[in-house]
Each structure stands twice: as C-alpha cells, then as structure tokens.
Amino acid sequence: MEAALCAHPAVSEAGVVASPDRNALRAFVTVAPGAAAAVAEIRAQAAALLPSYALPDHIEIRDGFARTSTGKIDRKALAAEVT
C-alpha cells in the first residue's frame, strides 16, 4: 500500500495503519518539497495500482512523521493517532 501511495510523483513518504478494530485503513503521506498534490489525486494513483479492498479509507497529507531512534516512521505513534 505504501509503495502504491509513493508512486504518486508528489508523495515522498507514506505510512499506513489499521484502525483498532481492524475495519479501516488510514494512510498518512508527506509531499515532496515544492510539490503539490490533492488527496483525490493520490487516491486515484493508488486505486490504479491496488485492488479496492486494499485502498486506505482515509488519506491525510502531513508535514512529517514521528521517527523511531533508528530514523524509521514511528508506526506506534501513527496508530495512536487513529484511536
């Protein structure tokens, strides 16, 4: 899913987490500096690459991600935002 979201030329990073009840997927993306993208454009790009059941229910564009001590996206912090 994250690779499909990053396939949009303006998206630099993506993280996807499931809702606590596992009934929905929520995606968070960052946009490359100087680029612009609308959520609808990102969703359309992902829809061309993913089956419908794998599309995130919600996509949020943000400035950056919380990071772990090793520099990776902190998925626990993202999951905490979904609850």
C-alpha angles and dihedrals in degrees: 000000000000092000090052091051091048090052087080105095094230097050115092100175139007138190127188127196134176123239115254091259090047091234097113141036123219122197128200120195137181122213122225116254111275093013128111130203137166122222089241091057092049091047091050091051091050092045090058090057105034135056113252094253090059096053115109114250091220132024121195125190113215140173097242148330134257108250135216121232088268093054098254124131108278101237093181089060090049091049090050089057091056095055 
